[in-house]
């Protein structure tokens, strides 16, 4: 997670919601530009519902591949509050946090996919990855 620093957090100069491609485009002072998938924004929500109230209390978000951004509200001059199609709307995304997500997107994405894989889950709602038995045949993973 982003750490507090003595330098000012980067401030976006433009924010564009691309609904069709499900991307939030952010342009920052200094020319840096990030395209954050809605799915990434949703699974890395800074809300207590997702992050918990301390280390080890995070909740793995599943089935968010097709989540949409239904609204994006400004919060003062320092953040935005997205509203997602799955009714999640409690995360406040500061400029610093959005910049951190953009700067670390490849690692965050890999971490998310690995956590889903470790849990035997997929990115689609209600979809589990098939367990492969020792003989190479798909099993019934998770008792379903």
Secondary structure, DSSP 4 states (H G I P E B T S, - for coil): -PPP-SSPPP-EEEEEEETTTTEEEEEETTS-EEEEEHHHHHHT--SHHHHTTSTT------S-TT--EEEEEEETTTEEEEEETTS-----EEHHHHHHHHHTHHHHHHHHHHHHHHTTB-SSTT-BPPPB-TTS-B--TTT-
